[in-house]
Amino acid sequence: MNPTITRVSAVAAAVLIASAITACSKGGDRSDDTTVRPDETTPEVTSHQPTSEDTTSEPISTPEETTKEPVDPPAPYDYGNPVPESDKKGRDWFDDAIFIGDSRTDGFIMFEGLSNAGDYAYTSLNVSTVFTKQIVEKSDGSMITVIDSVRENSGWKKVYIMFGINELGWPSVSGFVNKYAELVRTLRDINPEAEIYVQSILPLGAKANDVSGYCNNFNVERFNEALKQMTEEEKVYYVNVAESMTDENGCLPDGAAADGIHPGRQYCGIWLDYLLTHTVG
């Protein structure tokens, strides 16, 4: 055999063996190579999905459904009738109230000592002059109207009004009621959330009941009927306080008022009790 060929074959064999060893070495190191090459994809990791063997066979309980009886909505307030009798309130009921009226209301507040209520009652005041007569004195000594003072001090939540005795001689009942309705609407504009209580006109005593003139109980009844209709239209409360101090003849009882017009202390107490037992809310 040619010695040269033999050496070439030996060299070739040695190269092949070295290549094989290198390839094996690289293949063994691949398990430590954590670099992900662009042409390689990360295997998707899937979570274990529970099977019927992983769950209990106990049924899931649901709360029992209960049948509720339908509840009727509250009936709308019937403004066509006077405020009915209610549980008696304490005198603190008037803590957020104001009173607007004439000399009858002025005497009522004085006799009952309602210093916790706002007092807008003045002698000879009526449903017209409440807008025009500068009768309320401010802290600086200036004078303003009742309605302007009420507007400046609007923290009240209830209003009690009584007018009528000074208006019995007006030419028409409608003129009185229209002006009264204007007062109600003005008060509502000042405080839309306020409860407005319109009190019926108290009757006159027998000696003050001038049947030949205008200041008589026949006119009082006419005015009260018109007031009741007005309160229904304006949706404010009509408090028929007159029924608490009217005798069988339709007059103030004997001894209720020295002059037959302005109730004294005893009947102002009856008046107060009536208001406290005829409330809404």
C-alpha positions, 0 to 999 in steps of 0.5 A, a space after each residue: 500500500 502507498 504510504 501517502 494514501 495511508 497518511 491521508 486516510 489517517 488524517 481524515 479519520 482524525 478530523 471526523 472523530 474530532 468533529 463528532 466529539 465537538 457535536 456531542 459536546 454542543 448537544 450536551 450543553 443545550 440543556 443549559 442554554 435558556 436563550 430563546 431564539 427568534 425562530 423558537 416559540 415558548 410553549 403555552 402554559 395551560 392551567 389545570 381545569 377541574 373535572 367532575 372528580 375535583 368537585 363535590 357532588 353536593 348541590 348548590 343551595 339558593 335562597 328561597 324566594 319570598 312573595 311580598 304583598 304589594 304595598 299601595 302608595 300613600 293616598 294624595 293629601 286631600 286639601 279639600 278638607 280641613 286638617 284632621 285631628 292628630 297626635 298632640 305635638 309639643 310646643 317645640 313644634 313651633 321652633 321653626 314656625 312663623 305666625 303672620 296675622 293681625 291683632 288676634 294673632 298678636 294677642 295669641 302669641 302674647 298670651 301663650 308666650 310663643 317666643 320660640 316662633 317668629 312673630 309677624 302679627 300686628 294690629 290692623 294688618 291685612 292681606 294687602 298691607 302685609 305687602 305694603 305697610 312698613 311695620 317691621 323694625 330692623 336692627 338698624 332702626 329702619 322699617 320694612 314690610 312684613 313680607 320683606 322681613 320674612 324674605 330676609 329671614 327665610 329659615 322657617 319651615 312652617 307658616 301659620 296665617 290668620 287674616 279676615 277680621 279686618 277685611 270683612 268690610 271689603 267690597 267682595 270676598 273674591 278680592 280678599 281671597 285673591 290677595 290671600 292666594 297671592 300671599 300664599 304663593 309669595 311665601 311658597 316662592 320664598 321657601 318652596 319646602 315650607 308647610 303653609 297652614 291657613 287658619 279659619 277666621 274666628 267667629 265674633 262674640 254675640 255682642 260684636 256680631 253686627 247683623 246690620 253691618 258687615 262685621 258679622 258671623 254671616 260674613 265670617 262663614 262666607 269668607 271661610 268657605 272661600 278660604 277653604 276653596 282657595 287652600 284646595 286650589 293652592 294645595 296648602 293646609 286649612 286648619 279650622 281652628 274656629 270650630 274649637 271656639 264656636 257655640 251653638 249660635 255660631 258665635 264666640 262663647 260668652 266670656 271667650 273675649 271681653 270685646 267679642 273679637 279678641 280671645 282672652 287667655 283661656 281661649 288662646 289656650 284652646 286655640 294653641 291646643 287645637 293647632 298642636 293636635 291638627 298637624 301634618 307630617 
